[in-house]
Amino acid sequence: MKRRNPLLSGPYLIWTAAFIIIPLLMIVYYGLTDSTGAFTWSNVAQMGTPERMKALVLSLILSLFATAVCLIMAYPLALILTNMKVGATGFIVTIFIIPMWMNSLLRILAWQTLLERNGVINQILGFLHLPKLYLINTPYAIALGMIYDFLPFMLLPIYNALEKIDQNVVNAAYDLGANKFQTFWKVIFPLTIPGVISGITMVFVPALTTFVISDFLGGSKVLLIGNVIEQQFTQVGNWNVGSGLSLVLMIFILISMAVMQHYDNGDAEGIVL
Amino acid sequence: MSTKLIDLQHITKSFDGQMVLDDLNLYIRENEFLTLLGPSGCGKTTTLRILGGFETPDTGRVIFDGEDITGLAPNKRQLNTVFQKYALFTHMTIAENIAFGLRIRKKPESYIKDKISYALKLVNLDGYENRMPDSLSGGQQQRIAIARAIVNEPKVLLLDEPLGALDLKLRQDMQYELIRLKNELGITFIYVTHDQEEALTMSDTIVVMNQGYIQQIGTPEDIYNEPENAFVADFIGDSNILNGIMLQDKLVLMQGVKFACVDTGFGVNKPVDVVIRPEDLELTAVPADAEEDSEEYQRAVRRVTKFNHGFLTGTVSHLIFKGVHYEMEVQSGGFEWLVHSTRMFPVGTKVLMSVDPYNIQIMNKPASEDEEAVGVEDI
């Protein structure tokens, strides 16, 4: 192998240290110390209050729900896209990607306008002499925002995985006597598991930690763990408690990623057959 | 070898207005090793895909064992395909790959286990049950693909350029392997390739195709020795193809010299294509400075005209050692002749070229594209 110049990786190492490693170490430091700088577990233990546990559980439920709905919606769509003619696929994929270029804050604000008490949907209902619906500031509105915001992140990895499957492998399954249903469950789906895993990770993690979506669509009525942490930094100004709560959340994310990784590596025995 | 197992009747197929198969008629007998041979885009793979059920012909019927299977789905057909580039299920072990078709058919596990070890033995890969496809070499993967197909006991095995991705040595080994497999299994093989050597080595019957038409059907010997038109002659092996005029029965004029041949029935003074294989040309060296009336030159002429008819003079312009023989190019009358000989004639040698009348193939010139591609149904 060619000798590499270690200096070439310098900018990358500096970047990694400055913007990833040092901030992480700072969170660990703040999370495990009190205002005087002495070591303490109390910041982490702050998660134990009923109000915060409620927010954490609600966050987990909503992000799991949003991830599941994204998966159920994205997989068939990706299948349809893969089977379409080349030109049409590019068009539909672009349609899905264009919203991703827009600021997610703007997209969530748009939903706020739609779902408000006197928003577009309720105005239409009123025009039709139907009773108004209570949409905004509910967990459902937050889940809707999550699904809308993160669907492309589920679609693209699955679409990529499907695209990579050699058509002859699918034909081979038919050739060996499998019908469409068997071909899907025994060949196509197992081969897309890596794509599904990265899709799940890319939806679940941001959904679990979001505070913007719950801010705009949940108001102050529905608190997610993201909001609780945000408040510690921006309103209460207690960086130590905020960091301590972040550490707990981080552990949940690490656990979920470890579980995903396990299925990714063990797919031959774990999920198939 | 007499029953028709598969009968393709008047098959046409076009993609986006591009005609790929035009009124193809072909039957395949039981236990035959039949090869569809032709350049890319000749329609050979499309024919195989129609047999496998992955394409539906625009018109025409596919008869299998007396039944019309034209519209039958691939998973309902009693034939299995070995795909180009193996198409193994990379998320399954070798054993699971081989068992795939059997599990779909809900065969008992003990039967499946026997079949797996039988198939692995057949392709010389005992003990590979628990390996993953990615950990096998190309040749091994191809053999697994064959094993995966044959455990289902198909009546016909379709092979789509299965050796295309392998290197030369492995390809030759696999050719013998395939012949052995075919003999042990006693089933029909339909093989698609663009490699004429592969086709000649393995086949009972070769179907030469070009531009959606069948050019010639015959045994490897027929195809090689008696090509029916210039395309077949050019595609199978190396050939010298040049214009000639059939002066009368058994006498052809090329490059202004009369040659004896054995063909009759072409009429009088008819323009024809003349095909001569490079190994059929005989060279005799003459000294470069010899005058045409010198004793030495005349002796050489007497030697080459032992058939009493015709010879050409030329100069060797290229020489390559090919192992078994030398390959030479001889410039003569503005034509570059390809010559294979076990004797070496250095570049610049002046030579006399002669050819045995039996080795001159005379062919009608195609009157049009359509006639060139005349559909030949009977062998």
Interface residues (C-beta under 8 A of the other chain):
Chain A: D166 N168 V169 N171 A172 A173 Y174 D175 L176 G177 A178 N179 Q182 K186 V187 P190 L191 I193 D267 A268 V272 L273
Chain B: G52 G53 F54 A73 P74 N75 N80 T81 F83 Q84 K85 A87 L88 F89 T90 H91 M92 T93 E96 F100 G101 I104 R105 M132 R148 A149 N152
